[in-house]
Each structure stands twice: as structure tokens, then as C-alpha cells.
């Protein structure tokens, strides 16, 4: 199975104990949901997920060279 080189960016509280930006190789066919699992990010806490600056669904399958940005839910009044 082919490996994909993907850049992952985390924002706000997701950076704590992790990283802000990292490049990784993942297995071909990996989805946004699977990356959240890999990073141990609770799917219910993930707010907006962007791939190449476009909002995507969690079942989106990533491609070579994609850049994924993961933002937590933001509470406010």
C-alpha cells in the first residue's frame, strides 16, 4: 500500500501536549476521522476541519500532499 505525505496543523487547545504543525506519512485511503483517532482527538470536540483551506466532512479521504487543519469547537455567547 502506498504512503501519503500529509501536513497536519492543530489549533488552540489541540496543540497542548501535541504539536502545532507536523508532516507525516499515512497509509493510502486514510480519512479525516482516522487522523483524529491517530491523534487521540475526541471527534465530538473537533469543530471545523479544513483540507487545503476547504471545509470537509469527517469521511473525506486524504490525498498525497494534502494539508489538514483541525480546529476545536468554540464556545461562546
C-alpha positions in Angstrom: 0.0 0.0 0.0 1.3 3.4 -0.9 2.2 6.1 1.7 0.8 9.6 1.5 2.8 12.6 2.7 0.4 14.9 4.6 0.8 18.1 6.7 -1.3 18.3 9.9 -1.9 21.6 11.6 -3.6 21.7 15.1 -5.1 24.8 16.6 -6.0 26.2 20.1 -6.3 23.5 22.8 -5.5 20.7 20.4 -1.8 21.8 20.4 -1.4 21.1 24.1 0.8 18.1 24.6 0.9 17.5 20.8 2.3 19.9 18.2 1.2 22.9 16.1 2.3 21.6 12.7 3.8 18.3 11.6 4.3 16.4 8.4 3.6 12.7 8.4 3.3 9.7 6.1 0.0 7.9 6.3 -1.4 4.9 4.5 -3.3 5.5 1.3 -7.0 5.7 1.9 -6.8 7.4 5.3 -9.8 9.6 6.3 -10.1 12.7 8.4 -11.8 10.5 11.1 -8.8 8.1 11.2 -6.4 11.0 11.6 -8.5 12.3 14.6 -8.3 8.8 16.1 -4.5 8.6 15.4 -4.1 11.9 17.3 -6.4 10.9 20.1 -8.7 13.8 19.4 -12.3 13.3 20.6 -14.4 13.5 17.4 -17.1 15.4 19.4 -14.5 18.1 20.3 -13.4 18.7 16.7 -15.2 21.7 15.3 -14.0 22.7 11.8 -11.7 20.5 9.7 -10.2 22.0 6.6 -8.3 20.2 3.9 -6.4 22.6 1.6 -8.4 25.5 3.1 -11.8 23.9 2.3 -14.1 22.5 4.9 -14.6 18.8 4.6 -16.7 16.0 6.2 -15.0 13.5 8.5 -15.2 10.7 6.0 -13.1 12.7 3.5 -10.3 10.6 2.1 -7.0 12.4 2.0 -4.6 12.6 -1.0 -0.9 13.0 -1.4 0.3 16.5 -0.4 -2.9 17.5 1.4 -2.8 19.9 4.3 -5.3 19.3 7.1 -6.2 21.9 9.7 -8.1 20.8 12.8 -9.9 23.4 15.0 -11.7 22.6 18.3 -15.3 23.6 18.9 -15.5 27.2 20.1 -18.0 28.0 22.8 -19.3 31.5 23.2 -22.3 33.6 23.9 
